Amino acid sequence: MDFFKNADVDVLVTFAVYLLMMIGIGLYFTKRSKKMSEYFLAGRQLNSWVTAMSAQASDMSGWLLMGLPGAAYASGMGNYWIAIGLAIGTLLNWVFVAKRLRRFTEVAGDSITIPQYFQNRFKTDSPVVRVVCAAVIFVFFLVYTTSAFVSGGKLFQIVFNIDSTNETYVKAAVIISAVIIISYTFLGGFYAVAWTDFIQGMLMIMAIVALPIALVNSISNFSPEMITATQKIAAEGASTAGYASMFEGRSANAIISDLAWALGYFGMPHILVRFMAIKDSKMVKKSGIIAVVWVIISLTAAVLIGILGRVYLDSIGVTLSAGEQELIFIKVVKDLFPGVLAGIFLSAVLASIMSTADSQLLVTASAVANDFYSVVINKKATDKQLMWVSRIAVIVISVIACILALNPNDSIMGIVSNAWAGFGAAFGPAILFSLYWKRVTLKGTVSGIIAGGGMVLLWSNILHLDGVLYSIVPGFALSCIVTVVVSLIDKAPDTEVQELFDEAVSDDTVKE
């Protein structure tokens, strides 16, 4: 095929082996996903390592190896504030949410999705909270999944040496990445997603740690002063003053916005379901340590790849255009490593994309099947029917996201930041209040979800104020205020609801 004629054969073969292995995992776990709890939550049987690695691999996406290094390439150490915010958010999420959510979802009717958890947490027959949550999940994960397909398309363009002006081939690259991700998610459900994410997380950490070391060894007479000197070389004529500084050229609003990425973790459904799926709440501490160490190492390395990659390219007289900056990891790998080794490193980029997209597709599909179809359309649906509705939803959502990805209007960083803010502002306060405030009510929770998600859409897409302050900040704040005010105005939760809270909390505080 002409599409593959310019591809490096060694890289192509490495890619093919890796992808076949991922699809094989999907086929293997097909026979283990016969029930809803197995297909959507792996029967709550994940061990510490799989929980930790799949949570963090699904968290980072192609943003880790493309978006963040690209931002660091363009503007330097200032982007490390985002990394700090994400590390803080990861730590807080594992400390304050993981164990308690695992216990609450089990006590609250063995809930297998976040929307179902909210309904069971407040012991209501009303489908409103599940439908509202399903709508939020569908909208923001559609955006998030689009970013994954955009990342995949860009990766395949480089791997296959596709001319970016050839529109047919560029679209084909996006479609190929989408089909690969759909296949094993469709087959194996959460088991397949969790175990492939574990493998992908290990591959990602290996590649992201090795590349900065390789870059330092490849830069002639490398010294830290070379990074400072880089600020004098402007990309695309843009100023890079303060390139080597975390503070110079960064306003207080910008630093607050970057650190505010931490707030997103409390509301990420694809991360929260990992907490729900762990085999025993006693395993949470070990998983948390693994996850936090992984995040600190990977985020630090991602920023270094952007900065050291620029120093390296500057040293050989290469400057990336604005449209190429998010390809810094890929371009440096292809320049530094031979065929098979390059294929392994580039497979890490594919792993980062797949590990997030599969999780997002599965969570969205579970919301469509379990929190919309079974609540609104067919209340008597069997597990088998719901799993097939979910599989169909995976395909439909992927097709829509793929169409959007064919004509992206934003960078990977921009797309991810919008979805991250939406989930963090909508679900973050709702999760925290449901786990820690006995007085919170269903009406307060639903109002807060709508207010937070709505504010993000208003702030980012209508008022266009993200340049002033990241939308997650006003969205999260408004959601908290609305949740508290409406809950206090509303009558206190029923005795049964308060007893459920007491049961979950009492078990959660038992000394191990």
N, C-alpha and C positions, 0 to 999 in steps of 0.2 A: 504494500500500500504506500502511496506517496506520502501519507501522513507520517510514516515512520522512517522514511528514507534517509533523513538527516540525523537520526538518533544515534547516540553512542551505543553500540551493541552490548558492551559490558554493563552499562548502566541500565539498559532496557531489560536485560536478562535478570539482573539483580532485583529490579522493580517487580518483574513478573513472578519471581520466586516468592518475594515478600507478600505480594497480593494474593497469590494462591494459598499461602499459609493462613492469611487472615480469613479467606473464604472457607478454607477447610475447617477452621475453628467454628465458623457459623454453621456448617453442615453437621459437625460433631454435636453441637449443643441443640440442634433442632429437636432431637428425640428427648431431650431433658426439659423442654419447654412445653409441657402439655397443659399446665394450669395457668390461670391469670397471674397468681403470685410468683410463679416460676418465670413466666415470660416477661413480666414487668419488674420483678424484684429479686429474681434468682432464689426464691424461696427463703430469703433472709439467711443465706448460707455462705456469704463471702468471708474470707479470712482477713487478717489484719493487713497483709501486704497487698492483696488484690484490692481491698477497699481503699487503701491509701493511694496506691499508684493509679487506679482507675479514676478516683476522684480528682486527682491533680492533672492527669493527662487529659481528662475530659474538660477540665477547667481551662487549660491554656490555649488550645486550638492552634491554628496556623499563625495566630497573632504572636505566639512566643518566638517562633523562628523566622517570621517575616515582618509582622507589624511593628513589634518592639525594636528589633535590630534596625529596621528601616528608620524609625523615629530617632533612634540614637545616632545613626549615621548622619541624619540631617541636622540634628541640633545638639547632640552630645550628652554630657553627664546630667543635664537637667531632667532627662527622662527617667533617671534612676529614682526620682520621687514616686513615679508610678509603681516601680518595682517594690519600693518600701511599703507603699500603701497596700499592695497585693499580699506581701508577706505578712503584714499586720492583720489583714482581713482573714487570711488563711488560718493564722494562729487563733484568732478570736472565734472563728467559726468552729474549729475543732474543740476548743475549750468550753465554749458556752452553748453551742447548738448540738453538736454531734450526738453525745450520749443521751441528752435529754430528749431530743427528737426521736431517737431510736426507741426509747421507752414510751414516749407519748403516743407514737403511731401504733405501737403494739397494743397499748391499753385502750386506745380509741378505736376499737373495732378492727384491729389488725389492718389498718389502712395501708394501701399499696401505692397511692399517689398523693401528692400534696393537696389537690382539691378535695379528695376523699377524706384526708386527714382533717381539714378544716370543718367539713360537714360533721364528721364523727366527734371531733373535739367539742363542738357545741351541741351535739345530740339533737340535730334538727332533721326533719324530713324535707325541708325546703331545698330544692335543687339550685337555688340562686347562687350560693357561694361557689358551688362546683362549676356552674356554667360561666360565671364571671372569671374564675381562675382559668378555666379552659380557654376562654377567649384571650386573656392576657398571654397565656403560654403560646397559643397559636400565633398571635401577632408578633411577639418579640422573638420567638424561636424561628419564625419564618425569616426574619431579618438576620438572625444569628447564623442560621444554616446557609443563607445566601453568601455570607462572608466566607464560609468554609469552601463552598463551590468556587468562589472567586479565587481563593488561595490555591485550590487544586488546579484550576485552569492556568494560573500563572506558573505553577510548578511544572506542569506538563508542557507548557510552551518552552520552558528552558530545557527540560529533559529531552524533548524531541526536536530541539532547535527549530521551533516554528517561527516563521516570520510574523511578527505582531501585526503586520498590515494585511495579512491573509485572514479575512474575517471568518471564512468557513472553517479553517483549521483552528482558529482561536476558540470558536464556539464548540468545536469537536472536543477540544481539550477540557473544557468545562463539563461537557456531557460525560466524558470518560470518567472523570473524577467522581461525578455524582453516581454513576452506575455502580462503581466499585463499592462505594460506601453503602448504597442501598442494599446490595446483595446480601452481605452477612448480617446486617441489622434485620432485614426481612426474615431471614432464616432462623437465627438463633436467639433473638430477643436479648434480655438483659444478661444472661449467662455469657453469650458470645461477646456482647459489648464490653462487659467487665473484664473478661480475660484477654480480649484483644487490646483493650486499653492498658492492661497491666504490661503486656509485651511492648506496646508502643511507648509507654512511659519509660521503661528501661532503655529502649533504643534512643529516645529523645535526650535523656540525661547523659548518656554516653557521648552522643554527638555534640551536644551543646557545651560539654566540658572540654572535649578534645580540641574543638576548633580554635578557641582563643589561644591555647597552648601552641597549636600549629601556626597560628598567625604570628605570634611573637617570634617563633623560631624562623619564620620566613621573611621577616622584616630585617633588612640589612642594618647592623649596628643599632638595634632597637634600644630606645631609652624612653622613660616617661615624658621627657621634654618634647618628644616627637608628637605626643597627643596635644600638648599646649600649642605647638606650632601649627597644628592642623586648623586651628580656629582662623588662621589668616587666609585659608584657602576656601573661598565661598563656592558652594554648589549652586549652579544655575543663577549665579549673581546674587544669591541671598546672603545676608550677614550671618556670620557664625560666631559673633562675639560671645565670649564666655563658654566656648565649646567644652573646655576641660573643667568647668566649675558647675557645681550643683545649685549655686545661688546667683551668680552673675547673669543678669538678663532675665531672671525669673521673678515675676511679681508674686506678692503674697497670695493673690487669687489663684494664680497658676499652680503654686505649691499646694494650696488647699484642695484644688480640683484634682490634682494627681493623687494626693493622699486619700481623697474621698473614694477612690476605687475600692478601698477596703470595705465600704458599706455594701457593695454589690454582693459579697459572698453570702450574706444572710438570706438572700432571696433567689439564689440560683437553683432551680429545680433539678437540673442534671447533676449537681453536686450533692444536694440535700438527699436525693434518693440513695446515694451511696451510704449515707449515715443510716438510713432506714434498712438497708440490705445487709449490714454487717451481722455476723452470726450471733454475737453476744456483745452487750454494751461494755463488758469488761475489756474487750479488745480495742475499744476506742482510743485509749491512751497511747498504746503502741502505734496504732495507725496514725494518730495525730503527729507523733514525733517523726515518723517516716515521711509524712506529707510535708511538714514544715521544713525539714531539712532539704527535701527535694525542691521545694519552691524557692528557698533562699539561694541554693546553688544555681538552679536553672535561670532565675531572673537576673542574677548577677552576671552570669555568663552571657545571657542574651544581650544585655546592654554593652558588655565588653566586645561582643562580636560586631556590633554596629560601629563602635568607636575604633577598635583595632582594625576592623575591616576597612574603614576609611583611610586609616594611616597606611595600611598595606597598599590599597589601590592608589593612593596619592604617590606612594614611593615608586610605583611603576607607571605613573602618568595617566591613570584612569579615573575619570569622574563620572558618577552616575547621575542621570537626569532625575527630575522629580518623580517621573513615572517608574523609574527603575530602582529607587532606593529601597523598597520593600523586598527586593530580590538580592540584597547584599549577601545573605547567608548562602544562597544558591550559587551566585556568581563566584564567590570566594572558594567554595568547595570545588566547583568545576575547574578552577584555576590551579588549586593546590594539590588535588588528589587524582590518581589514575582511575581508570574505568570502574572496576569492581568496588574499590574503596569509596569512590565518589557515589556509586549507586547506593551503598550502605548509608552514607551520610544524607543523601537526598531522600532515602526512604524514611529517615527521621522526620523530615519536613512533612512527608505524606502521612506519617504516623500522627504528627501533631494535628493535622487537619482531620483525619479520620476519627481520632479518639474523641474529638468534640462533636463532630457532626453526627456520628452514630448515636451518641447519648442524647443529643438534642432531638433527633428524629424519633427516638424511642419514647422520650418523655412527652413529646407533642402527640405522638400516636396514642399513647396511653390516656392522655387527656381527652382526645377525640372519642376514643372507644369507651373508656371507663367513666368519664365525667361528663360526656355529652350524649353519646349514642345510648348508653344504658340508662341514663337519667331522663332524657327527653324523648327519644324515639322508640326504644324497645326496652322496657324495664324488666322484661323476662328473658333477656338475652343470656345464652349459656356462655361458659368460658370459651368454648371452641368458637362460637360466633364472634365473641369480642376480640379474640386473638386474630381472626381473619379481618375484622373491621380495622384493627390496629395495623395489620400488614398492608391493607389497602390504603390506609391513611399515610403510612410511610411513603408509598409510591406517589400519592397525590401531592403531599407536602413537598416532596423532593422535586417533582415536576415544576411546581410553582416557584420554588426557590431557584431551581436551575434556570427558568425563564428570566427571573430577576437578575441572576448572576451573569447572564449573557450580555447585559448592558449595564454594568455597575456604574453608579454615579458618584461613588465615594471610594476612599481607600479602605483597605482591610481594617486599619486602625479605627477609622471613622465609623464603619459599619458595626464593629464589635462594641465600641464605646456607647453607641445608641442602645443596643440590645442589653448591654450590661447595666446601664442606668435604668432602663425600663424594668427589668426584673428586680434589681436591688431596691428601687423605690416602691414598687408595687407589693412585693412579697416579703422583703426584709423586715419591716416593722411588724407585719402580720405574724410572721414566724416568731419573732422575739417576744411580742406581747402574749401570744398564745402559749408560749413555754414558761413565761416568767410572771405574768400578771393574772391573778385569779379573777379580777373584776372585769376583764375585757369581755365584750359581748360580740355576738355574731354580726349585728348591725354595725358596730364600730369597726370590726375587721373588714367587712365588705366595703364600707365607705372608705377606709384607709387604702385598700387595694386600688380602688377606682381613682381616688385622689392622687396617689403616688404615680401610678402609670399615666394618668391623664396629664399631670404636671410635666412629666418627662417629654411627652409628645408635644405639648404646648411650648415648652421651653426650647426644645431642639428644632422642631420642624415648622413652627409658626412664628415664634419670636426670634429664633436663631440667636440665642444668647449663650451658647456653649463657649464662645470665645471669652465671655465675661466670667462665667462660673459653670463648671461641669453640672449638667442637669440632674445628676443623682443627688446633689446637695439640696436644692429646693424641693425635689420630689420626695426624698426620704424625710425631710423635715415636715413637709405638709402632711404626708401620710401618717407620721407619728401624732401630729397635732389633731388631725381629724379622727384618728382611731381613739385617742384619749377622750376628746370632747364628746363624740357620739356615744361612746361606751358609758360615760358618766351621766349623760342625759337619759340614756336608755335604762330600763330597769335591770337590776342585778341578775346575773345568770341563775338559772334554776339550781336547786340543791344537788340534783343529779350531776349537773355539769361541774359544779364546784367539788363534788366528791371525786369525779374523774381526775380533776387537777391534783387533788390531794394524794390520790393513789399513785399517780405518775411521779410526782415530786418526792413522795416519801421513799419510793423505791430508788429514785435517782440519787438520793442523798445517803443511802446506806453505805457504810464504809466497806471498802473492798479489802 
